Amino acid sequence: MTSFFRSMISTAAFASALLLGAVAQADDLATVTESGTLRVALTGAFPPFSFVDEQNTVVGFDVDIGTETAKRMGVKAEIVTTRGMASLPG
């Protein structure tokens, strides 16, 4: 992976974390690391960011960012589908 691509992924992950933290109530870092799971809530209705593929799996840019973020944190990513932002607490 090129340095530029790594930089872009890191920047996108950081921006996504800031955006998600501002919009939704999230578990704190200690809770996530203790549980071993980072839950990433997506609707699956906004291609190319998140959409449902032929195997009925949510895929896309946001899934990739969430999965990479969890990997770098040393935890497992759990993709959770929602009906929209109104269904998130907080």
C-alpha positions as CSV (number, residue, x, y, z in Angstrom):
1,M,0.0,0.0,0.0
2,T,1.4,3.4,-0.9
3,S,2.1,6.1,1.6
4,F,-0.5,8.3,0.0
5,F,-3.2,5.7,0.1
6,R,-2.4,4.9,3.8
7,S,-2.6,8.6,4.5
8,M,-6.0,8.9,2.7
9,I,-7.4,5.9,4.6
10,S,-6.2,7.3,8.0
11,T,-7.6,10.7,7.2
12,A,-11.0,9.2,6.2
13,A,-11.1,7.0,9.2
14,F,-10.4,10.0,11.5
15,A,-13.0,12.1,9.8
16,S,-15.6,9.3,10.0
17,A,-14.9,8.8,13.7
18,L,-15.4,12.5,14.3
19,L,-18.6,12.6,12.3
20,L,-20.0,9.5,13.9
21,G,-19.1,10.7,17.4
22,A,-20.9,14.0,16.8
23,V,-24.0,12.4,15.5
24,A,-24.5,9.2,17.5
25,Q,-24.0,8.2,21.1
26,A,-21.0,5.9,21.1
27,D,-19.4,3.6,23.6
28,D,-16.2,5.0,25.0
29,L,-12.8,3.6,24.0
30,A,-12.4,1.5,27.1
31,T,-15.8,-0.1,26.6
32,V,-15.0,-0.9,23.0
33,T,-11.6,-2.4,23.8
34,E,-13.0,-4.4,26.7
35,S,-15.8,-5.9,24.6
36,G,-13.4,-6.6,21.7
37,T,-16.0,-5.3,19.2
38,L,-16.4,-2.0,17.4
39,R,-20.1,-1.7,16.2
40,V,-20.4,0.3,13.0
41,A,-24.0,1.3,12.3
42,L,-25.0,1.8,8.7
43,T,-28.2,1.8,6.7
44,G,-26.8,0.0,3.7
45,A,-28.7,2.4,1.5
46,F,-26.1,4.9,0.3
47,P,-23.9,3.5,-2.4
48,P,-20.9,3.5,-2.7
49,F,-20.6,4.3,1.0
50,S,-22.8,1.4,2.2
51,F,-25.1,-0.9,0.2
52,V,-26.3,-4.4,0.2
53,D,-24.6,-6.8,-2.3
54,E,-25.9,-9.9,-4.1
55,Q,-25.1,-12.0,-1.0
56,N,-27.3,-9.7,1.2
57,T,-24.2,-8.4,2.9
58,V,-23.6,-4.7,3.7
59,V,-20.5,-3.6,1.8
60,G,-18.9,-0.3,0.7
61,F,-16.5,2.4,1.6
62,D,-17.9,2.9,5.2
63,V,-17.7,-0.8,5.8
64,D,-14.1,-0.8,4.7
65,I,-13.3,2.2,6.9
66,G,-15.0,0.7,9.9
67,T,-13.3,-2.7,9.4
68,E,-9.9,-1.1,9.1
69,T,-10.5,1.1,12.1
70,A,-11.4,-1.9,14.2
71,K,-8.4,-3.8,12.9
72,R,-6.0,-1.0,13.9
73,M,-7.7,-0.9,17.3
74,G,-7.1,-4.6,17.7
75,V,-10.8,-5.4,17.9
76,K,-13.4,-7.1,15.7
77,A,-15.8,-5.0,13.5
78,E,-19.5,-5.7,13.8
79,I,-21.6,-4.1,11.0
80,V,-25.0,-3.2,12.3
81,T,-27.8,-2.2,9.9
82,T,-30.2,0.5,11.0
83,R,-33.3,2.1,9.4
84,G,-31.6,5.5,9.6
85,M,-30.1,8.0,12.0
86,A,-33.4,8.4,13.9
87,S,-33.0,4.8,15.2
88,L,-29.6,5.6,16.9
89,P,-29.7,6.6,20.5
90,G,-28.5,10.1,21.5
